[in-house]
Amino acid sequence: MITYRDAGVDIDAGNRAVALLASSVASTITDEVVMGGGGFGGIYAADRLGPGKVLVASTDGVGTKAELAGRYERWHGVGMDLVNHCVNDILVVGAEPLFFLDYIATSQLIPEVVAEVVGGIAEACREAGCALLGGETAEMPGVYMPGAIDVAGTIVGMADRDRLWPRLDEVREGDPVVGVPSSGPHTNGYSLIRRLVESRELSPEVLDRLLAPHRSYLPLVRSLQAAGVELKALAHITGGGLFENLPRVLPTALGATVELGSWKVPEPFVSLVDWSGIDDAEAFRTWNMGIGMAVVIDRSHEGRAGELGCPRIGSVVSVECGDDRVVLSGSWR
């Protein structure tokens, strides 16, 4: 007799994983979560979705950072990475998170590892006021390498239709671009990072910086709004860096000049650039280089933004067809 377990899938381990993560999931339940349905689908009450409201959804993963985290058994941060990346992706259009769904796939299910990942997911969901409404754990021998884990998630949020960002008709040449500090590489550029650290002994401090959880910018954006800062456009600086992400929220006739030296590029980026030997253009396309979100604001509110830790890093400029949409000036060294 050849059983499912013999083929590499352990149903009992799956059930144990569900039991271990139950308390983490329960800790994220909000008033809108409707219990029931037998666990086949999460139910979320839509009573507070009033006139003029829209739903905003986004899906993402953590990429190869999961392999590096697994190498050092730091799974909790991976769960936080997943949620906060998605929170920031819908935040740039003005959405508040409502609920989250996760997907965890592996070659062989280790319940304690899954529980740790989901614990990080639940922590980030609680901080965002977001319900962890459901998820899926898949054991897929033959598809994933032994020991590999892949995580992905989907977030759904709510926004006012008439207050969505970017407000392209309000963005003007000369508007300041302020930067929100990142907590590290977040979830981008890790295929290169993994190669760079392959033959290096990493100190606990360096490892902490490399695997620091992706920062959620929801509290900071709320603080900017509470301080009366007029936000016109927000860009989450993910894959492609400032070069690729800032133009996505600007009118086609406008770009931005980014002033290197207007913020201090932190570790681990300095070491990563030194280890790799890449030039500025490649570094700023690969990593966020210390700026996790770029925000276009009204020029009269630049001082208030600076007081909240968001320094001016550049300006909106006009561009001709064929010009680079983002230009780096100066030096960060």
C-alpha positions as CSV (number, residue, x, y, z in Angstrom):
1,M,0.0,0.0,0.0
2,I,1.3,3.4,-1.0
3,T,-0.4,6.3,1.0
4,Y,-0.7,10.0,0.4
5,R,1.9,10.5,3.1
6,D,4.3,8.2,1.2
7,A,3.8,10.5,-1.8
8,G,4.9,13.5,0.3
9,V,1.6,15.0,1.6
10,D,0.8,14.7,5.3
11,I,-2.8,15.5,6.0
12,D,-2.3,15.1,9.8
13,A,0.5,17.7,9.7
14,G,-1.8,20.0,7.8
15,N,-4.5,19.6,10.5
16,R,-1.9,20.3,13.2
17,A,-0.7,23.4,11.4
18,V,-4.3,24.7,11.4
19,A,-4.6,24.1,15.1
20,L,-1.4,25.9,15.8
21,L,-2.3,29.0,13.9
22,A,-6.0,29.2,15.1
23,S,-5.2,31.6,17.9
24,S,-3.3,33.9,15.6
25,V,-6.1,34.1,13.1
26,A,-8.7,34.6,15.9
27,S,-6.7,37.6,17.2
28,T,-7.4,39.5,14.0
29,I,-11.2,39.1,13.9
30,T,-13.1,42.4,13.6
31,D,-16.8,43.3,14.1
32,E,-17.3,42.8,10.3
33,V,-16.2,39.2,10.3
34,V,-19.2,36.8,10.0
35,M,-18.5,33.4,11.5
36,G,-19.8,30.4,9.7
37,G,-19.6,28.9,6.2
38,G,-17.7,25.8,7.4
39,G,-14.3,27.4,6.7
40,F,-14.6,27.1,2.9
41,G,-14.9,30.9,2.5
42,G,-14.4,33.9,4.7
43,I,-17.5,36.1,5.2
44,Y,-17.2,39.9,5.7
45,A,-20.1,42.2,6.4
46,A,-20.3,45.1,3.9
47,D,-22.7,47.3,6.0
48,R,-20.2,50.1,6.3
49,L,-19.6,50.3,2.6
50,G,-21.8,53.4,1.9
51,P,-22.5,55.5,-1.2
52,G,-19.4,56.5,-3.1
53,K,-17.2,53.7,-1.6
54,V,-15.0,51.4,-3.8
55,L,-13.2,48.2,-3.0
56,V,-9.4,48.1,-3.7
57,A,-7.6,44.8,-4.0
58,S,-4.0,43.7,-4.4
59,T,-2.0,40.5,-4.5
60,D,1.7,40.0,-3.8
61,G,4.4,37.8,-2.3
62,V,7.8,38.2,-0.6
63,G,9.9,36.7,-3.4
64,T,13.2,35.0,-2.6
65,K,13.5,36.8,0.7
66,A,11.6,33.7,2.0
67,E,14.7,31.6,1.2
68,L,17.0,33.8,3.1
69,A,14.7,34.0,6.0
70,G,14.3,30.2,6.0
71,R,18.1,29.8,6.0
72,Y,18.3,31.6,9.3
73,E,14.9,30.4,10.6
74,R,13.3,33.9,10.8
75,W,9.8,33.1,9.6
76,H,7.8,35.6,11.6
77,G,9.1,38.6,9.7
78,V,8.1,37.0,6.4
79,G,4.5,37.0,7.5
80,M,4.8,40.7,8.3
81,D,6.5,41.4,5.0
82,L,3.6,39.9,3.2
83,V,0.9,41.9,4.8
84,N,2.7,45.2,5.0
85,H,3.7,45.1,1.3
86,C,0.0,44.6,0.4
87,V,-1.2,47.3,2.8
88,N,1.2,49.8,1.2
89,D,0.1,48.8,-2.3
90,I,-3.5,49.8,-1.6
91,L,-2.6,52.7,0.6
92,V,-1.1,54.6,-2.4
93,V,-4.6,54.8,-3.9
94,G,-6.1,55.9,-0.6
95,A,-7.6,52.6,0.7
96,E,-7.9,51.4,4.3
97,P,-7.4,47.7,4.7
98,L,-10.5,45.5,5.4
99,F,-9.4,41.9,5.2
100,F,-6.5,39.7,4.1
101,L,-6.1,36.2,2.7
102,D,-2.8,34.2,2.7
103,Y,-1.4,31.3,0.7
104,I,1.5,29.2,1.9
105,A,3.1,26.5,-0.3
106,T,5.9,24.2,0.6
107,S,7.5,20.9,-0.4
108,Q,6.9,19.4,3.1
109,L,4.6,20.9,5.7
110,I,6.2,21.7,9.0
111,P,3.3,22.9,11.2
112,E,5.5,25.0,13.5
113,V,7.0,27.0,10.6
114,V,3.6,27.6,9.1
115,A,2.3,28.8,12.5
116,E,5.3,31.2,12.8
117,V,4.6,32.7,9.3
118,V,0.9,33.1,10.1
119,G,1.8,34.6,13.5
120,G,3.7,37.3,11.6
121,I,0.8,37.8,9.2
122,A,-1.7,38.1,12.1
123,E,0.5,40.6,13.9
124,A,0.7,42.8,10.9
125,C,-3.0,42.4,10.3
126,R,-3.8,43.5,13.9
127,E,-1.6,46.6,13.5
128,A,-3.4,47.5,10.3
129,G,-6.9,46.8,11.8
130,C,-7.3,44.2,9.1
131,A,-9.0,40.8,9.6
132,L,-7.2,37.7,8.5
133,L,-10.2,36.2,6.8
134,G,-8.8,33.0,5.5
135,G,-6.0,31.2,3.8
136,E,-4.6,28.1,2.2
137,T,-1.7,25.9,3.0
138,A,-0.4,23.7,0.2
139,E,2.0,20.8,0.5
140,M,3.5,20.3,-3.0
141,P,6.4,17.8,-3.2
142,G,8.0,17.8,-6.6
143,V,6.9,21.4,-7.3
144,Y,9.0,23.1,-4.6
145,M,12.6,22.2,-3.6
146,P,12.9,20.5,-0.2
147,G,12.8,23.0,2.6
148,A,11.4,25.8,0.3
149,I,8.4,27.9,1.3
150,D,6.5,30.4,-0.9
151,V,4.1,32.8,0.6
152,A,1.6,35.1,-1.1
153,G,-1.4,37.1,0.0
154,T,-4.4,39.1,-1.2
155,I,-5.7,42.2,0.6
156,V,-9.0,44.0,0.1
157,G,-9.5,47.6,1.3
158,M,-12.0,50.4,1.0
159,A,-11.7,53.9,-0.3
160,D,-13.8,56.9,-1.2
161,R,-14.2,57.1,-5.0
162,D,-13.9,60.9,-5.0
163,R,-10.7,60.9,-2.8
164,L,-8.6,58.4,-4.6
165,W,-4.8,59.0,-5.2
166,P,-3.0,60.0,-7.3
167,R,-4.8,63.3,-8.0
168,L,-3.2,63.8,-11.4
169,D,-5.0,67.0,-12.1
170,E,-3.5,68.6,-9.0
171,V,0.2,67.6,-9.5
172,R,2.2,70.6,-10.6
173,E,5.8,71.2,-11.8
174,G,7.7,72.3,-8.7
175,D,5.8,70.3,-6.2
176,P,8.0,68.7,-3.6
177,V,8.6,65.0,-3.5
178,V,9.2,63.9,0.1
179,G,10.6,60.5,1.1
180,V,9.4,58.1,3.8
181,P,12.2,56.1,5.2
182,S,12.2,52.3,4.6
183,S,13.1,49.7,7.2
184,G,15.5,47.9,4.8
185,P,15.3,46.2,1.4
186,H,11.7,45.2,2.2
187,T,10.9,42.4,-0.3
188,N,12.9,43.4,-3.4
189,G,16.3,42.7,-4.7
190,Y,16.8,39.5,-2.7
191,S,18.0,37.3,-5.6
192,L,21.0,39.6,-5.7
193,I,21.3,39.9,-1.9
194,R,21.3,36.1,-1.5
195,R,24.1,35.9,-4.1
196,L,26.1,38.6,-2.3
197,V,25.9,37.0,1.1
198,E,26.5,33.5,-0.1
199,S,30.2,33.4,0.9
200,R,30.0,36.0,3.8
201,E,29.7,35.5,7.5
202,L,26.9,37.8,8.5
203,S,26.8,39.4,11.9
204,P,23.5,39.5,13.8
205,E,23.3,43.2,13.2
206,V,23.7,42.8,9.4
207,L,21.2,40.0,9.4
208,D,18.7,42.0,11.3
209,R,19.0,44.8,8.7
210,L,18.7,42.4,5.8
211,L,15.7,40.6,7.2
212,A,13.9,43.6,8.9
213,P,10.2,43.3,8.2
214,H,8.7,45.5,5.5
215,R,7.5,48.8,7.1
216,S,3.8,49.6,6.9
217,Y,3.3,53.3,6.0
218,L,-0.4,53.4,7.0
219,P,0.3,55.1,10.4
220,L,2.7,57.6,8.9
221,V,0.2,58.6,6.1
222,R,-2.5,59.0,8.7
223,S,-0.2,61.3,10.7
224,L,0.5,63.4,7.6
225,Q,-3.2,63.7,6.9
226,A,-3.9,64.6,10.5
227,A,-1.2,67.3,10.3
228,G,-3.0,68.8,7.3
229,V,-0.4,67.9,4.7
230,E,-2.0,67.8,1.3
231,L,-1.0,64.5,-0.4
232,K,-1.3,64.5,-4.2
233,A,0.4,61.2,-5.1
234,L,2.0,58.3,-3.3
235,A,4.4,55.8,-4.9
236,H,5.3,52.6,-3.1
237,I,9.0,52.0,-3.9
238,T,9.2,48.3,-4.7
239,G,10.8,46.4,-7.6
240,G,12.4,48.9,-10.0
241,G,13.0,51.4,-7.3
242,L,12.4,55.1,-7.7
243,F,13.0,54.9,-11.5
244,E,10.1,52.6,-12.1
245,N,7.6,53.4,-9.4
246,L,7.5,57.2,-9.1
247,P,6.5,57.8,-12.8
248,R,3.4,55.5,-12.2
249,V,1.7,58.2,-10.2
250,L,2.7,61.2,-12.2
251,P,1.0,62.8,-15.3
252,T,2.6,61.8,-18.5
253,A,4.2,65.2,-19.1
254,L,5.8,65.3,-15.7
255,G,8.7,63.5,-14.1
256,A,10.9,64.1,-11.0
257,T,14.5,65.0,-10.1
258,V,15.7,63.1,-7.1
259,E,18.4,64.9,-5.1
260,L,20.9,62.3,-3.8
261,G,22.3,63.4,-0.5
262,S,19.0,64.8,0.7
263,W,18.7,61.7,2.9
264,K,21.4,59.4,4.4
265,V,21.4,56.0,2.6
266,P,21.4,53.6,5.5
267,E,22.8,50.1,6.0
268,P,22.5,47.5,4.6
269,F,22.4,49.4,1.3
270,V,25.9,50.9,1.6
271,S,27.4,47.4,2.1
272,L,25.3,45.8,-0.6
273,V,26.5,48.4,-3.1
274,D,30.1,48.0,-2.0
275,W,29.9,44.2,-2.2
276,S,28.3,44.2,-5.7
277,G,30.2,47.1,-7.2
278,I,27.1,48.3,-9.1
279,D,26.7,51.9,-10.1
280,D,24.1,54.3,-8.8
281,A,21.6,53.7,-11.6
282,E,21.6,49.9,-11.0
283,A,21.5,50.3,-7.2
284,F,18.5,52.6,-7.3
285,R,16.7,50.3,-9.7
286,T,17.3,47.2,-7.6
287,W,16.6,48.5,-4.1
288,N,14.7,51.3,-2.4
289,M,18.0,52.7,-1.0
290,G,16.3,53.9,2.2
291,I,13.2,55.5,0.7
292,G,10.2,53.1,0.9
293,M,7.6,55.6,-0.3
294,A,7.8,58.8,-2.3
295,V,5.0,61.3,-1.8
296,V,4.1,64.4,-3.9
297,I,2.7,67.1,-1.6
298,D,1.7,70.7,-1.8
299,R,4.8,73.0,-1.6
300,S,3.3,74.9,1.3
301,H,3.3,71.8,3.5
302,E,6.9,70.8,3.1
303,G,7.8,71.9,6.6
304,R,5.1,69.9,8.3
305,A,6.1,66.8,6.3
306,G,9.7,67.2,7.4
307,E,8.7,67.5,11.0
308,L,7.1,64.0,10.7
309,G,10.3,62.5,9.4
310,C,9.6,62.9,5.6
311,P,12.4,65.1,4.1
312,R,12.2,66.6,0.7
313,I,14.1,64.3,-1.7
314,G,13.3,66.0,-5.0
315,S,10.8,67.9,-7.1
316,V,8.3,67.3,-9.9
317,V,9.7,68.6,-13.2
318,S,8.4,68.8,-16.8
319,V,9.7,66.2,-19.3
320,E,9.7,65.9,-23.0
321,C,8.7,62.8,-24.9
322,G,11.6,60.4,-24.7
323,D,13.2,61.9,-21.6
324,D,13.9,59.9,-18.5
325,R,11.0,60.3,-16.1
326,V,13.2,60.2,-13.0
327,V,16.7,61.7,-12.9
328,L,19.2,61.3,-10.1
329,S,21.3,64.4,-9.3
330,G,24.2,64.8,-6.9
331,S,25.9,62.0,-4.9
332,W,24.7,60.0,-1.9
333,R,28.2,59.1,-0.7
